[in-house]
């Protein structure tokens, strides 16, 4: 697959349902309006996921917020701290990997 805007958009539309796409848009729009670095925080992702009824782990992964498996709740922010990517590379679920990879592809073509 050639990595161009049309291919990434086609993938996005086919792989994410409307509710999830709206949650992505709302989280990003809210971050642009309210967060200093204009990128969604875990708190914002939690609120939006509850409103739209989508999995917080998948929505978070779309913005580089990856929950580590285990009894304690530990999140890694790989966009704000890219050196931490090795901590999550092998722990993401298929849904998290799809969400995170899609956002990376969107950033690549924009």
C-alpha positions, 0 to 999 in steps of 0.5 A: 500500500502506498502511503498517501493521504487517500490510502490512509483516509480509506483505511481510516474510514474502513477500519473505524466505526463512526462513533470511534471516528467522532471520539477521535475528532472530539478528543483532538478538537478539545485538546486543541482548545484546552490543552497547552500542547494541543494534544489529548491528555489521558484525562481528556481521553477518559472523558471522551471515551465515556461519552462516546462509549468507546474503549479508553485503551483504543482511543488512548492508543490513537493519541499515543497513550498506551496502557500497560497490562497488569494489575496496576494501571500504568500508562505510557505516553509515547508521543510526548516521550518517544523514548518510551516506545520500546516499553509498549511495542510488544504489549499493545492489543491488535486494536491499540496497534491499529489505532496507534499505527493509523495515527502515525500514518496520518501524521506521516502524510500530513 
